[in-house]
């Protein structure tokens, strides 16, 4: 009993076959194609095939067809390795068609190759022009959360986090994973490492609390654009209620997560293109903090991709720059608007609709985006039930609480 499946065909451009769990036919496994230790294709095994249904392999919806990220020639067919991974982390190597595996034993996908995987993805970026964010050097962490405990900071933070200093201290001590260097955390709280940790902990409590208000208390959680774990680390460490997933399109961020966080936190590299290697209706809760504040053209496509992966009844908490953000903008945000949108920089009220301040054209992380409440209701409301727009709960950002209803 367990994972069963095969690779039916290996070609220059794709790999296809089927795989399922005979002890849980409702699960759709994730299939990854490896060539000499590099992932060159990934997809969920969730496609329908009548022959599988006729053979009693679940409902027949366990086939996969994976287009390869790079073309291969026939001499490489025997070096292909295909793995299927279940939700509990169990991984099985799928047999290749007879005659394909005649070459010497392929390189296994080990922890070492997992750690180096993002850099190998970078090679594909350069070759194929896939959109990733401008990268940063992976620097050593600054220390553990407990190294930065400061009673005065805890006392100040207890007011907005709504916990006693004793509760905050206990939560900090529970987290034994390192804090990233400021260069590897998008510059959050540079020089204030405890403040960085507390900001993520506070956002975790906010997101979990909002989800509970709308009936979602446990399950699979996905931190979309989770960077180096400011928020998602707390979903994994402070509670047993969540199976934690995250992705980011900054290569060094994924490198940090693979190197310093446990394998129970599922982390992967995505691109700026709106596609996720995740099955339909998979997550109970999704968050996206400071992500849609930087998305322009791909906004609708990414909303639809998050909707696809969210279960019916599931909640997505997405932060935005709202009308209140516009009224209180200062510092770097104000500078961006003044320099790149001088036509509206002095407007006291956010214009209706979506306002985009583009400050560069050579990177997907290229703009500051503001959304009016009317725009969220009219446009995002086409795909989700907009349960609430709660202003100024993530610093100067608002949180939009979205629910998938069908």
Secondary structure as UniProt FT lines:
FT   STRAND          3..10
FT   STRAND          14..21
FT   TURN            22..23
FT   TURN            25..26
FT   STRAND          30..35
FT   TURN            36..37
FT   STRAND          38..44
FT   HELIX           50..54
FT   TURN            55..56
FT   TURN            58..59
FT   STRAND          63..67
FT   HELIX           74..79
FT   STRAND          80..85
FT   TURN            87..88
FT   STRAND          91..95
FT   TURN            98..101
FT   HELIX           111..128
FT   STRAND          143..144
FT   HELIX           145..148
FT   HELIX           151..161
FT   HELIX           165..174
FT   STRAND          178..179
FT   HELIX           182..184
FT   TURN            185..191
FT   HELIX           193..213
FT   TURN            214..215
FT   STRAND          219..224
FT   TURN            227..231
FT   HELIX           232..237
FT   STRAND          242..248
FT   HELIX           251..260
FT   TURN            263..264
FT   STRAND          266..269
FT   TURN            280..281
FT   STRAND          283..288
FT   HELIX           292..294
FT   TURN            297..298
FT   HELIX           299..309
FT   STRAND          310..321
FT   HELIX           323..328
FT   HELIX           331..340
FT   TURN            342..346
FT   STRAND          354..358
FT   STRAND          367..371
FT   HELIX           373..379
FT   HELIX           380..382
FT   STRAND          385..394
FT   TURN            395..396
FT   STRAND          397..403
//
